[in-house]
Amino acid sequence: MTGKNRILSKCICVLLIAVPLLSLVSCSAQDAPAKGDGSVQTTSGIQSNETPDQQDDEEKKGEETGLVLLSYDDELMTNYANAAYEQFGIQMVLAEVGNEAYEQMLLDFAAGKANFDIVCVSNALGNLYTADGLIDKGYFLPLNDLEHVKESIIHMLPVLQGCVIRNDVIYALPYLVRTKVLNYDRALYDAKADGNTDRYSLRTGKAVSSTWLNQLPDCQEFETWEQLFATSALEEGNGVLASNAILEQYILSADQEGFSFDSESFQKALSLMKTADTLTGPALPAPARIDINPLAYYTENWDSTGDNSELVLVCDDVYAPPTIDSEKRLAMAYSALAINVFSEKKEDALRFLDCAAAIGWKGNGKEEGKETGAIMKFGSPDTAACYADAEHIRTVVGDDPENQRRWRELTQRLAPITDAGYLTSFYLEIYPMYRDGAITAEQCARMTQERFEMYKAEQGK
């Protein structure tokens, strides 16, 4: 197994910007790891994954439980829990995650209850529990007294700071950022530059011809999705991500006056989405792909002599994807941790969030040069993507200065997806009918606008 494959097998993260599932809080169920017997990983900081209301009343009488955490990122949360246990002796309970749990969270907020002391909220497509609305309703505890949280927030992307701060008060700790990017296979272009197809095949396990290398498109940004699709260069299976990206970009203006789905511009977006969904990849290795975040990885230094055992930190060439947004913005999803304002264990909850912030900003102490040292130092590459400083950027896009420059420019164009819960019915009912030819683009646009107006009425907007 190559260095790249070995590291990727450990480091590829769950994607938050994804097609919603058949549910109210789609992405939470999708991202939850499978649990055969309902148990969680046993660690010094984790008690169980049963929330108090799931335990028998007689069993829990007089029994002190740990902080109850609702999150679909179990591995990352377990790392945070272990740190909180080591520093403060705090015990955690990882709640069973799923649709019912997040519905219960919303009911608890409305009733002034706290079955969950700490919650993870995401603004990915289809979610009805985005941080924006919950912050504005006063459901989260202020975090300004936490030293590491404040230090972390001030070093994050400015657009991310704006998502969790109201009137200079911090209400949530972002811990993941995800956005669509266009990646070019650097190894493939290296083979084109030096004419060494054997080395490419040895590194990747893929056969490639010199003729194909000579036909590779230049690494570049594309002004439009049509131009990108016309290259036939995208990796097979990228259509869903491209389709999602187009929809995400369109709804960035959903909070502006005069916005409507019942428009020619949305009909054009629908046509692009349908084209993306039917893309097929080239016969030989694809030079480009749509990814969610770039991913730095370790691989053997093939320019060295000897047994090629030296590892180097690299990343494929990263470019901004096309956008249909009139302001050239790119859609961003993020996840954040927040404390239920009704929790009876506020002090421990505050300590937990400060531990999480310390890992996200300062790292977990893993050494450079180790198998996952510079990659998992901050918990995950998607955690590093929250920040704007050089060390975190290196974790996301590697050491190449041009890659780092492009990433910085890309992040300056990010805009958060906000309040997109109405799109659940679009994905489950309306769009499939259009994609399969049962309705026209005009009908699809009109039906989507009707659902949008219904949603706003339900939300009192």
Secondary structure, 3 states (H helix, E strand, C coil): CCHHHHHHHHHCCCCCCCCCCCCCCHHHHHHCCCCCCCCCCCCCCECCCCCHHHCCHHHHCCCCCCEEEECCCHHHHHHHHHHHHHHHCCCEEECCCCHHHHHHHHHHHHHCCCCCCEEEEECCCCCCCCHHHHHHCCCECCCCCCHHHHHHHHCECHHHHHHHEECCEECCEEEEEECEEEEECHHHHHHHHHCCHHHHHHHHCCCCCHHHHHCCCCCCCCCCHHHHHHCCCECCCCHHHHHHHHHHHHHHHCCCCCCCCCCHHHHHHHHHHHHHHCCCCCCCCCCEEEEECCCCEEEECCCCCCCCCCEEEECCEEECCCCCCCCCCEEEEEEEEEEECCCCCHHHHHHHHHHHHHHHHHCCCCCCCCCCCCCCCCCCHHHHCCECCHHHHHHHHCCCHHHHHHHHHHHCCEEECCCCCCHHHHHHHHHHHHHCCCCCHHHHHHHHHHHHHHHHHHCCC
